[in-house]
Amino acid sequence: MAPPNTFECGTNRGQPRAISSGKKLAFALVPCILLVLLAEGSLFTLQVSQDGWQNSLAKSLPMLGIPWKRSAPGDVGWRSKYDHLRAEYYVYNSQGLGVHFRPRSKLVALEAGSDGTPRIAQKMHLWTDGHGFVANEDKPDSDRDYAALSQDPRVCRVLASGGSTTAGWGAESNSATWPAVLEQLLNADPRLSRLEFEKFVVINSGVFGYAISQEIKRFLDETCYLRPHVVISFNGINERRTYRGNPVDYGTIRGHRDIESAMNHAARTSLSPILPYTVAWLREKWRDGNQRTSPALYGYRRPDYPTHAAGDLYVEKAQQFKALCEAADCRFIHVLQPVMGVGNKRLTNREEQLKRFFDGGYYSLDWKDYVESIREFYADVQGRMEEPWHHDLTGAFDEVPETVYSDPRHYNGHGQRLLAERLRELVVAELTASPGSGRIAQKP
């Protein structure tokens, strides 16, 4: 008989039972899981915190391989909040268009604080109508019957195409965007009274972040069916940012990859607060690996695929847009837009403050590198804009002493009105130059 206070375990009587390998693994995983939970909780706390020292600590953390972008001093959580806002009003399109606005949405952008750093706009926002176009009226239920509008011979339709500078980022309200002001100016211009139109309507199809390649695709897929008489392509600032050298990638899928990631991250952290960063990291790794091994989608993105200079490709895209408009029997006006730091405008004190948008982490480059890059691109493009339908408005604010920028890329209400006045002259000249051609007729 076995002595008391002992137990049997196989043939090793009187010795402690051996721990199985499964239990060893479980005991090893427990501290790892606790560390991950602690890291996730700490990162989430840092993200929503308002303390500067925590922001500095967050920037030094690897965050499981996800790069941490700088946030504005005193408003550490603004980027995460902004990602959630974008997820509210963007719809992602995987067919190459990138994103577009949800119908009847509230578009909330960023604005500059008192010190010039970025923050979520508290009072400034824009509304989209029932079709996802930025409305020209200051009301959330604004809508137009585009089916009837496109067939009405009494209405002259002007399509405003572009990115956030067309959509109206920086304007105090919908009615202060340059497309809305342009509509008011055209309807009040006596020079157009001799044309067979009773009304002028400007349709704002601008979408935050769009490059000209996305404008072309949206025109082919959607806006050409509005039967515009004039198309204004207003762009320039987004082209250098989205271009990667390969024409396939020019401003389309990769151009909005960051927005898609922000939308996915916002959706994940909104729907499931459990391990949001780990899930984001695993999803990104899986997607990157899947894209690299998918010949159907990425086989043509070989290193030896033809590449172009940014200026060459941009002008080629404008020429493509011009050809499409001619095929659709409408006039085309291409505008190279003004941007802060390009041209001869003497910056006001407020505009000097806006350079701190870069200190706030909104742009990946610092101010000096950013301006150098944009000036180089603009100089290249300006040397190729020889056709009369190209219009260089980079110097539109050179003689304006007041502040016209809401941030380094976008215009405030004063800048929007000045642009509308310049664009009115271009539209009037286009409509009155040869009114007897196409769908533009003159009163008998």
VOGU-3710 file (C-alpha; in Angstrom, 3 decimals, decimal comma):
1> mappntfecg> 0,000/0,000/0,000  1,228/3,456/-0,851  2,301/5,592/2,094  0,024/8,419/3,100  0,284/11,884/1,528  1,545/10,475/-1,776  -0,183/9,894/-5,088  0,357/7,789/-8,168  1,063/9,128/-11,658  1,689/6,296/-14,090
11> tnrgqprais> 4,872/4,561/-13,056  6,267/7,636/-11,239  4,618/7,050/-7,901  4,925/9,755/-5,302  6,109/12,489/-7,768  4,157/15,582/-8,964  2,115/15,198/-12,161  3,904/16,568/-15,269  2,331/19,605/-16,992  1,197/18,887/-20,527
21> sgkklafalv> 2,591/20,857/-23,501  -0,872/22,333/-24,176  -1,020/23,809/-20,714  2,505/25,155/-21,061  1,462/26,926/-24,254  -1,638/28,316/-22,581  0,381/29,638/-19,626  2,854/31,230/-22,072  0,075/32,900/-24,049  -1,625/34,452/-21,045
31> pcillvllae> 1,043/37,131/-20,398  1,278/37,798/-24,155  -2,462/38,376/-24,353  -2,343/40,605/-21,296  0,474/42,636/-22,855  -1,480/43,062/-26,103  -4,588/44,134/-24,193  -2,508/46,567/-22,156  -0,887/47,990/-25,309  -4,241/48,332/-27,067
41> gslftlqvsq> -5,815/50,050/-24,076  -2,842/52,380/-23,674  -2,861/53,321/-27,356  -6,581/53,981/-27,308  -6,178/56,153/-24,229  -3,342/58,064/-25,884  -5,390/58,525/-29,035  -8,272/60,238/-27,277  -6,156/62,061/-24,716  -5,682/65,810/-24,771
51> dgwqnslaks> -2,294/65,854/-22,992  0,833/66,838/-24,898  3,224/64,456/-23,077  1,042/61,497/-24,000  1,113/62,591/-27,620  4,920/62,592/-27,497  4,890/59,112/-25,984  2,452/57,862/-28,614  4,724/59,020/-31,417  7,554/56,918/-29,987
61> lpmlgipwkr> 5,500/53,703/-29,819  5,682/51,248/-32,736  1,928/50,626/-32,452  2,219/47,113/-33,841  3,707/48,265/-37,122  1,102/50,945/-37,887  2,780/54,344/-38,381  1,578/56,940/-35,908  0,928/60,321/-37,486  1,461/63,514/-35,574
71> sapgdvgwrs> -1,493/65,339/-34,116  -1,964/69,001/-33,446  -0,794/70,283/-30,057  -3,708/70,514/-27,659  -5,934/68,313/-29,842  -4,299/64,914/-29,933  -7,387/63,014/-30,999  -8,400/65,157/-33,982  -7,085/62,768/-36,647  -9,015/59,791/-35,287
81> kydhlraeyy> -12,147/61,931/-35,012  -11,655/63,120/-38,585  -11,276/59,540/-39,854  -14,615/58,707/-38,273  -16,203/61,773/-39,869  -14,910/60,782/-43,302  -16,373/57,320/-42,876  -19,745/58,990/-42,340  -19,870/60,870/-45,641  -17,688/58,808/-48,021
91> vynsqglgvh> -18,765/55,819/-50,092  -15,857/53,718/-51,350  -15,927/52,537/-54,974  -13,538/49,672/-55,719  -13,867/50,019/-59,499  -11,198/52,708/-59,739  -13,224/55,830/-58,981  -12,006/55,824/-55,398  -14,671/57,460/-53,274  -17,640/59,728/-53,718
101> frprsklval> -20,006/61,477/-51,341  -23,058/59,874/-49,812  -26,387/61,476/-50,754  -27,736/63,940/-48,187  -24,586/63,921/-46,090  -22,951/66,510/-43,883  -19,387/67,109/-45,058  -17,198/68,176/-42,161  -13,652/69,182/-43,076  -10,756/70,634/-41,122
111> eagsdgtpri> -10,191/74,264/-40,313  -7,319/76,247/-38,865  -7,382/77,133/-35,214  -6,321/80,472/-33,791  -2,676/79,410/-34,052  -3,035/78,005/-37,578  -2,943/74,306/-36,651  -5,642/71,909/-37,964  -8,755/71,081/-35,998  -12,186/69,635/-36,712
121> aqkmhlwtdg> -14,481/72,323/-38,099  -17,158/73,029/-35,506  -19,477/75,298/-37,487  -18,296/75,000/-41,097  -19,796/72,151/-43,085  -21,334/71,437/-46,479  -24,403/69,438/-47,455  -24,789/67,030/-50,364  -28,065/66,671/-52,225  -30,033/63,505/-52,994
131> hgfvanedkp> -27,536/62,474/-55,684  -24,331/63,074/-53,705  -23,457/66,378/-55,405  -22,485/69,315/-53,200  -25,606/71,489/-53,042  -25,589/75,195/-53,846  -28,145/75,899/-51,117  -27,620/76,024/-47,358  -30,069/73,315/-46,375  -29,713/69,581/-45,695
141> dsdrdyaals> -32,746/68,580/-47,805  -31,574/70,376/-50,940  -32,300/68,404/-54,084  -32,667/68,797/-57,838  -34,508/66,823/-60,470  -31,480/66,050/-62,606  -33,492/63,905/-65,022  -35,707/66,869/-65,921  -32,825/69,320/-65,709  -30,730/67,402/-68,239
151> qdprvcrvla> -33,522/67,543/-70,827  -34,605/71,157/-70,353  -33,505/73,275/-73,369  -34,070/76,488/-71,395  -31,356/75,641/-68,863  -27,636/76,061/-69,482  -25,811/73,440/-67,429  -22,255/74,084/-66,208  -20,468/71,140/-64,595  -17,848/72,019/-61,959
161> sggsttagwg> -15,413/69,106/-61,716  -12,475/68,696/-59,352  -11,401/67,884/-55,816  -11,945/69,568/-52,468  -11,188/73,019/-53,892  -14,160/72,543/-56,236  -16,400/70,950/-53,608  -15,871/74,048/-51,468  -13,664/73,030/-48,546  -12,971/76,263/-46,669
171> aesnsatwpa> -16,248/78,000/-47,559  -18,457/79,026/-44,644  -21,545/77,452/-46,239  -22,820/75,852/-49,445  -23,882/79,176/-50,920  -20,332/80,528/-50,418  -18,580/77,878/-52,561  -17,306/79,133/-55,895  -19,695/76,905/-57,929  -22,658/78,377/-56,025
181> vleqllnadp> -21,370/81,941/-56,427  -20,634/81,282/-60,107  -24,254/80,213/-60,617  -25,450/83,470/-59,071  -23,078/85,537/-61,206  -24,024/83,819/-64,469  -27,740/84,324/-63,875  -27,120/88,036/-63,233  -24,755/88,632/-66,176  -26,406/90,767/-68,913
191> rlsrlefekf> -23,957/89,537/-71,550  -25,662/86,145/-71,521  -29,174/87,500/-72,046  -28,909/87,136/-75,820  -28,490/83,372/-75,544  -31,516/81,079/-75,687  -31,326/80,178/-72,011  -33,649/81,272/-69,258  -31,507/79,939/-66,436  -27,913/78,928/-65,666
201> vvinsgvfgy> -27,254/76,026/-63,316  -23,843/75,039/-61,956  -23,592/71,414/-60,801  -20,888/70,876/-58,181  -19,433/67,390/-58,721  -16,240/68,050/-56,739  -15,138/65,347/-54,292  -12,478/65,721/-51,613  -9,165/64,324/-52,872  -10,063/63,836/-56,534
211> aisqeikrfl> -7,393/63,935/-59,241  -8,196/64,621/-62,889  -8,173/60,917/-63,736  -11,064/60,399/-61,312  -12,884/63,380/-62,815  -12,610/61,691/-66,221  -13,918/58,382/-64,910  -16,834/60,019/-63,153  -17,664/61,980/-66,306  -17,720/58,735/-68,303
221> detcylrphv> -19,742/56,849/-65,701  -22,161/59,511/-64,548  -21,925/63,235/-65,130  -21,872/63,151/-68,950  -25,530/62,062/-68,735  -26,386/65,422/-67,193  -25,665/66,788/-70,696  -23,620/69,806/-69,563  -23,003/72,656/-71,984  -19,720/73,587/-70,264
231> visfnginer> -17,343/71,529/-68,120  -14,857/73,266/-65,812  -12,019/70,997/-64,657  -10,469/72,825/-61,688  -7,433/71,040/-60,309  -3,663/70,891/-59,902  -2,901/70,535/-56,216  -3,903/66,857/-55,932  -2,028/65,681/-59,003  1,484/65,662/-57,564
241> rtyrgnpvdy> 0,273/64,087/-54,335  -1,432/61,090/-55,963  0,987/60,400/-58,811  3,411/57,477/-58,438  4,994/57,411/-61,921  2,880/54,536/-63,222  -0,124/55,705/-65,306  -2,208/52,813/-63,966  -1,903/54,218/-60,454  -2,425/57,841/-61,380
251> gtirghrdie> -4,935/59,275/-58,936  -7,227/56,252/-58,892  -6,971/53,224/-56,609  -3,768/54,223/-54,805  -4,804/57,858/-54,753  -7,568/57,008/-52,291  -5,915/54,092/-50,513  -5,315/56,283/-47,474  -8,969/57,291/-47,375  -10,111/53,690/-47,706
261> samnhaarts> -7,790/52,701/-44,854  -9,120/55,546/-42,719  -12,695/54,505/-43,455  -11,970/50,864/-42,629  -10,145/51,820/-39,451  -12,987/54,101/-38,380  -15,536/51,381/-39,091  -13,553/48,788/-37,129  -13,004/50,966/-34,097  -16,647/52,070/-34,172
271> lspilpytva> -18,188/48,598/-34,503  -15,731/46,549/-32,441  -13,603/48,169/-29,720  -11,838/44,837/-29,062  -8,223/44,939/-30,283  -8,874/47,538/-33,021  -5,178/48,149/-33,778  -4,277/44,470/-33,927  -7,201/43,768/-36,232  -6,233/46,760/-38,388
281> wlrekwrdgn> -2,651/45,544/-38,631  -3,665/41,973/-39,529  -6,144/43,208/-42,116  -3,571/45,495/-43,743  -0,982/42,706/-43,860  -3,494/40,296/-45,361  -4,644/42,806/-47,957  -1,120/43,806/-48,936  -0,111/40,176/-49,381  -3,260/39,379/-51,315
291> qrtspalygy> -2,736/42,321/-53,668  0,886/41,418/-54,331  -0,064/37,876/-55,350  -3,133/38,701/-57,451  -2,129/38,785/-61,141  -5,663/39,685/-62,201  -5,468/43,015/-60,381  -1,797/43,845/-60,108  -0,033/41,895/-62,832  0,342/44,977/-65,026
301> rrpdypthaa> 2,029/46,975/-62,260  5,426/45,550/-63,093  8,599/47,554/-62,425  9,174/47,845/-66,175  5,696/49,249/-66,876  5,920/52,558/-68,828  6,245/55,599/-66,598  5,781/59,297/-67,312  6,827/62,619/-65,902  4,100/64,030/-63,676
311> gdlyvekaqq> 3,607/67,117/-65,852  3,403/65,051/-69,045  0,769/62,736/-67,677  -1,299/65,539/-66,145  -1,511/67,452/-69,427  -2,289/64,217/-71,292  -5,189/63,598/-68,915  -6,499/67,109/-69,527  -6,358/66,451/-73,279  -8,311/63,233/-72,780
321> fkalceaadc> -10,950/65,127/-70,812  -11,138/67,725/-73,595  -11,681/65,002/-76,216  -14,447/63,404/-74,144  -16,222/66,735/-73,774  -16,049/67,357/-77,523  -17,587/63,916/-78,098  -20,353/64,815/-75,634  -20,951/68,143/-77,479  -19,943/70,397/-74,602
331> rfihvlqpvm> -17,266/73,054/-74,085  -14,254/72,323/-71,897  -12,375/74,730/-69,614  -9,288/73,419/-67,843  -8,020/75,501/-64,910  -4,733/75,170/-63,061  -5,746/76,331/-59,613  -3,971/78,771/-57,277  -2,303/77,411/-54,172  -0,671/79,108/-51,226
341> gvgnkrltnr> 3,076/79,476/-51,733  2,876/79,410/-55,542  2,724/82,732/-57,373  3,617/86,204/-56,195  0,990/86,802/-53,528  2,391/88,383/-50,404  1,077/86,246/-47,568  -0,847/87,938/-44,796  -0,077/87,271/-41,146  -2,965/84,835/-41,013
351> eeqlkrffdg> -1,725/82,983/-44,091  1,737/82,754/-42,540  0,086/81,094/-39,550  -1,482/78,491/-41,834  1,946/77,003/-42,487  1,512/75,387/-39,086  -0,869/72,903/-40,700  2,346/71,030/-41,426  3,445/71,204/-37,788  0,066/69,733/-36,894
361> gyysldwkdy> 0,734/66,578/-38,876  -1,903/67,094/-41,583  0,665/66,938/-44,397  3,479/64,393/-44,622  6,043/66,981/-45,830  7,214/70,075/-44,055  6,316/73,462/-45,509  9,590/74,008/-47,355  9,608/70,589/-49,047  5,919/70,882/-49,866
371> vesirefyad> 6,237/74,267/-51,593  9,354/73,128/-53,464  7,551/70,068/-54,778  4,437/71,976/-55,833  6,396/74,769/-57,507  8,437/72,242/-59,484  5,287/70,472/-60,677  3,452/73,701/-61,518  6,434/75,084/-63,459  6,555/71,903/-65,533
381> vqgrmeepwh> 2,812/72,008/-66,259  2,718/75,730/-67,062  5,265/75,180/-69,815  2,907/72,711/-71,520  -0,369/74,669/-71,306  -0,395/76,054/-74,834  -3,953/75,354/-75,995  -6,529/78,153/-75,498  -8,727/75,961/-73,304  -5,940/75,768/-70,683
391> hdltgafdev> -6,205/78,573/-68,144  -3,530/79,275/-65,552  -5,101/80,909/-62,476  -2,131/80,367/-60,172  -1,671/84,141/-60,041  -5,342/84,934/-59,413  -4,571/86,244/-55,901  -1,249/87,977/-56,597  -2,672/91,482/-56,166  -5,096/90,638/-53,365
401> petvysdprh> -3,940/92,051/-50,003  -6,565/90,213/-47,933  -6,473/86,653/-46,632  -7,947/84,279/-49,217  -6,869/80,885/-47,820  -8,526/78,849/-45,103  -5,524/76,483/-45,058  -2,528/75,974/-47,400  -4,675/74,145/-49,980  -8,153/75,640/-49,704
411> ynghgqrlla> -9,865/79,024/-49,995  -12,025/80,953/-47,561  -15,234/82,700/-48,582  -13,395/85,724/-49,974  -11,120/83,531/-52,075  -14,098/81,502/-53,322  -15,861/84,649/-54,565  -12,758/85,979/-56,301  -12,356/82,653/-58,091  -16,029/82,644/-59,105
421> erlrelvvae> -15,578/86,075/-60,675  -12,565/84,906/-62,671  -14,320/81,728/-63,766  -17,413/83,685/-64,807  -15,297/85,534/-67,370  -14,022/82,243/-68,768  -17,534/80,781/-69,026  -19,002/83,929/-70,596  -16,190/84,039/-73,154  -16,759/80,368/-73,997
431> ltaspgsgri> -20,527/80,705/-74,361  -20,516/83,907/-76,382  -17,532/83,152/-78,636  -19,512/80,971/-81,065  -23,053/80,523/-79,700  -24,348/79,071/-82,941  -22,460/75,796/-82,557  -23,538/72,658/-80,752  -26,405/73,006/-78,285  -25,744/76,709/-77,612
441> aqkp> -27,957/78,990/-79,713  -28,570/82,709/-79,906  -31,939/84,422/-79,709  -33,278/85,412/-83,143
//
